Amino acid sequence: MIRQREEVCAHCQNYHMKKYPEHAAKGEGRCSGYDDGFAQLRNPFVRWDTPACALYTKALDMPPRVAWIEKQRAKEQQQSTSTEAQT
């Protein structure tokens, strides 16, 4: 069975973009899930559509996150379609 929606970093409570506008402009946010553990990330900034990791915790504010993700997917789909049409 194929899942309709795969969990990605942007669905996670540990994922933050608003605090980091310079990274958000590039489609990246900061993962804070590893901040307090023994294994910290070398680079905590990851793309919003990175597959969720073992520390994934479903965000409390899911509706706005899902809406934002759908907009991003539509935008990327439109960009890839227009790029293909130009070649």
C-alpha positions as CSV (number, residue, x, y, z in Angstrom):
1,M,0.0,0.0,0.0
2,I,1.3,3.4,-0.9
3,R,1.0,6.1,1.7
4,Q,-0.7,9.3,0.5
5,R,1.6,11.6,2.4
6,E,5.1,10.8,3.6
7,E,6.2,12.5,6.8
8,V,8.8,15.2,6.2
9,C,10.8,17.5,8.4
10,A,8.4,20.3,8.0
11,H,5.7,18.2,9.7
12,C,7.9,17.8,12.8
13,Q,7.6,19.8,16.0
14,N,11.4,20.0,16.1
15,Y,11.6,21.8,12.8
16,H,11.7,25.6,12.8
17,M,11.9,28.0,9.8
18,K,10.4,31.3,11.1
19,K,13.3,31.9,13.4
20,Y,15.8,31.6,10.6
21,P,14.6,33.7,7.6
22,E,17.9,33.6,5.7
23,H,17.7,29.8,5.6
24,A,13.9,29.7,5.1
25,A,14.4,31.7,1.9
26,K,16.4,28.7,0.6
27,G,13.7,26.2,1.7
28,E,15.6,25.2,4.8
29,G,14.7,25.1,8.5
30,R,16.5,24.1,11.7
31,C,16.1,20.7,13.4
32,S,16.3,21.1,17.1
33,G,15.5,17.5,17.8
34,Y,19.2,16.6,18.4
35,D,20.2,19.7,20.4
36,D,20.0,18.1,23.8
37,G,21.2,14.6,22.9
38,F,24.6,13.0,22.8
39,A,24.4,12.9,18.9
40,Q,24.2,16.4,17.6
41,L,23.8,17.3,13.9
42,R,26.8,18.7,12.2
43,N,24.5,20.9,10.2
44,P,21.1,21.3,11.8
45,F,19.7,23.2,8.8
46,V,17.9,20.8,6.4
47,R,15.3,21.2,3.5
48,W,11.7,21.1,4.5
49,D,11.0,18.0,2.4
50,T,13.7,15.9,4.0
51,P,12.2,12.5,5.1
52,A,11.4,12.5,8.8
53,C,14.0,10.9,11.1
54,A,13.7,8.7,14.2
55,L,13.1,11.8,16.4
56,Y,10.1,12.9,14.4
57,T,7.3,14.3,16.6
58,K,4.1,15.4,14.9
59,A,3.7,19.2,15.2
60,L,0.9,20.6,17.2
61,D,0.2,23.2,14.5
62,M,-0.3,20.8,11.6
63,P,-3.0,22.5,9.5
64,P,-0.8,25.6,8.6
65,R,2.2,23.4,8.1
66,V,0.3,21.1,5.7
67,A,-1.0,24.1,3.8
68,W,2.5,25.5,3.5
69,I,3.9,22.2,2.3
70,E,1.2,21.8,-0.3
71,K,2.0,25.4,-1.6
72,Q,5.7,24.5,-1.8
73,R,5.1,21.3,-3.6
74,A,2.8,23.1,-6.1
75,K,5.4,25.8,-6.6
76,E,8.2,23.2,-7.2
77,Q,5.9,21.3,-9.6
78,Q,5.2,24.4,-11.6
79,Q,8.9,25.3,-11.7
80,S,9.9,21.9,-12.9
81,T,7.1,21.9,-15.5
82,S,8.1,25.3,-16.9
83,T,11.8,24.3,-16.9
84,E,10.9,21.2,-18.9
85,A,8.9,23.2,-21.4
86,Q,11.9,25.5,-22.0
87,T,14.3,22.7,-22.9
